[in-house]
Amino acid sequence: MTVQNPIPFDFKASQTVAFHRTELTLILGLYGRMVAAGEWRDYGISALKDLAVFSVFRRTAEHPLYRIEKRPKLRMKQGQYAVVGMDGQILKRGNDLRQVLRVLERKLIRAID
């Protein structure tokens, strides 16, 4: 006698997109430098079905200043990583996360009077 599962389980459909440890190391390194500079104060991470999002905030109750998104389906097209501004404008996109994050590192460079 065999027992069949009445609800078929599809592993691909149940998996969510998340940041890997090496990706989080790069993102949290930048986050730490921005917190030390007084630019950012809080962050949030979301792992969804189609994308993973790392959102950074100046204050907790606000909308995110920037969103760092990972969309693996765009890997062969526009690049799986993107930095999105507060207004929804894509600031940088590509397959190399370090290169994409450079658009935010420029915010750390300030002229000293």
C-alpha positions in Angstrom: 0.0 0.0 0.0 1.4 3.3 -1.0 0.4 6.7 0.4 0.4 9.6 -1.9 0.7 13.2 -0.9 -2.6 14.9 -1.8 -0.9 18.3 -2.2 2.1 18.1 -4.6 5.1 20.0 -3.3 7.0 22.0 -5.8 10.5 23.0 -4.4 11.1 25.7 -7.1 7.8 27.4 -6.4 8.3 27.4 -2.6 11.8 28.9 -2.6 12.3 32.5 -1.9 15.1 34.7 -3.2 17.6 35.7 -0.5 21.0 37.4 -0.2 24.0 35.1 0.1 26.5 35.5 2.9 29.1 37.1 0.6 26.5 39.5 -0.7 25.4 40.5 2.8 29.1 41.0 3.7 29.5 43.6 1.0 26.1 45.3 1.8 26.6 45.4 5.5 30.2 46.7 5.1 28.8 49.7 3.2 26.0 50.0 5.7 28.4 50.2 8.6 30.5 53.0 6.9 27.3 55.0 6.1 26.1 54.6 9.8 29.5 55.8 11.0 29.2 58.8 8.7 25.8 59.6 10.1 23.9 59.1 6.9 21.9 55.9 7.6 20.3 54.7 10.8 18.2 51.6 10.1 17.8 48.8 7.6 15.3 46.1 6.6 15.7 42.9 4.7 12.9 41.2 2.7 13.1 37.8 1.0 10.3 37.4 -1.5 9.4 35.0 -4.2 11.0 36.9 -7.1 13.4 39.3 -5.4 15.4 40.0 -2.2 15.5 43.6 -1.0 17.8 45.4 1.5 16.3 48.7 2.4 18.1 51.5 4.2 16.5 54.3 6.2 17.6 57.6 7.6 14.8 57.2 10.3 12.8 54.1 11.0 9.4 55.7 10.3 10.3 56.9 6.8 10.3 55.4 3.4 13.6 53.8 2.5 16.3 56.1 1.1 17.7 53.3 -1.1 16.8 49.8 -1.9 19.4 47.2 -3.0 17.5 44.6 -5.0 18.5 41.1 -6.2 16.4 39.7 -9.0 17.9 36.5 -10.3 15.6 36.3 -13.3 17.3 39.5 -14.7 20.8 37.9 -14.5 21.1 37.4 -18.2 19.3 40.6 -19.2 20.0 43.8 -17.3 21.8 42.4 -14.3 20.5 40.8 -11.1 21.5 43.6 -8.7 20.0 47.1 -8.7 20.2 50.2 -6.5 16.8 52.0 -6.4 16.4 55.5 -5.1 13.6 56.9 -2.9 11.6 58.0 -5.9 11.8 54.6 -7.6 14.5 55.6 -10.1 17.1 52.9 -10.8 20.5 54.4 -10.0 22.7 51.5 -11.0 22.2 48.0 -12.3 24.5 45.1 -13.1 25.7 41.6 -12.3 28.6 42.7 -10.1 27.3 43.7 -6.7 30.5 45.5 -5.7 30.3 47.7 -8.9 26.6 48.4 -8.3 27.2 49.5 -4.7 29.8 52.1 -5.8 27.0 54.5 -6.7 26.2 54.6 -2.9 29.9 54.8 -1.9 30.2 58.1 -3.7 27.9 59.6 -1.1 30.7 59.1 1.5 33.1 61.2 -0.5 32.8 64.8 0.7 34.8 67.9 0.1 36.7 69.1 3.2 36.8 72.8 3.8 
